[in-house]
Amino acid sequence: MRSLFLASVLLLGAAAGVQSADAADVRMYIRHEVAEYAAWRKAYNAFDATRRKLGVTGQAVYQSVDNANDVTVTHDFKTADKAKAFASSPDLKTTMEKAGVKGTTQIWFTTSAAR
């Protein structure tokens, strides 16, 4: 029983170290404050089809532990060009304005580091 458990742990550890072929080539981070998270989230969800059309292959939303209206979002893309085109999209700008984004939005792009 113990050896089965150890083998399972080793297999899980090995799997965790393998990067998926579907992993994003470029990840875009967006951080901003919103007027009201629930209203923002509704607009964010409604933008899903457009997000995908503009090249987003995956996304995640995070809230600050100290301020639910301080939101960080990640979007994954196949290329930096697609990510940058998305970031400068008039559709995105309009949606963010209507969703209640306040102040300055921080945006940065990353790619997986070499091992």
N, C-alpha and C positions, 0 to 999 in steps of 0.2 A: 504494500500500500504506500509506504513512504517513498519507494523508488518510483512509483507511478506519479506521485505528487511532484517529485523532483524533476522527472522527465517532462511533465506538463509545464512546470515553471521555466525550464530551459527552452522548451519550444516556444512558449509565449515571449520570452525574452529575445529569442532569435527573430521571431516574426516582427517584433516591435522595432528591431534594428533595420529591417528591410524596408526600403522606400517603395511605395506603390507606383506602378507605371502610370496611374491616373493622377499622381500628385501634381499640384499646380507648378508651373514653371515660374510664374510671377504672382506674388501676393501683394495686394494693395491694402493699406491700412487707412482708415478714415476715423478721425476723432472729432467730435463736436458736442456742444451742449444743445439740447432741444427744449422747447417750451414745456412740452408734456409728453412723456414717453409713450403713453397709450395711443395718442393721436399720431405721433411719429411712426410708431410700429405699424399702425393701420396703413399709412401711406407707403411705408417700406414694403410691406407685404403686397400691396396692390401694384407695386412697381416690378414685381418678380418677372413677369413675361418680358418686359422691356429690358431688364437687367440681363436676362439670358440671351436675348436678341443682340445685345451689345457686347456679348462675349464672356460674361461671367459664368464660370464653370462650377463654382462653389462659393459659399458665403457663411459667415457666422456673425452674430451680434452679441456684444458684451456691454454690461452696465457697470459703472464704478460702484464699489461696495459702499462708498460714502455719499453718492449722489446718483439716483436712478436716472436722472436726466443727462448725465455725462455718459455718452455712448461711444463705443469703439466698434467699428465694423471691419471685417476682412472680406475681401473679394478676391477670388482666384481667377487667373487668366492663363491662356497658353503662351501669350507673348507680351512683352512690355508695350509694344505699339497698341495692342488692344486695350491694355490697362490704361494707358495714357489717353486714348481716345474716349474711353468710358468716363474718365475723370473730367474731361473737358466737354462732355455731352450737354447740350442745351436741355435735353429731357431730364437729365439728372439734376441740373441746377434748378429748373422749375419745380421739380418734385421736392427737392430739399427746402426750397422757400415755402412751398405750400404745407410741408410737414412740420414747420415750426423750428427749423434749425436756426440757432442764435449765434451771433458773434463769428469768430474766426474758425474755419474748418481746417484741421491739419490733415494733410494727405502725404503719404510716402509709399514707396514701392520697394519690394525686396525680392530676392531670389534665393534659392537654397544655397548655402555655403558649401564649398568643397570640403570633403572629409579628410 
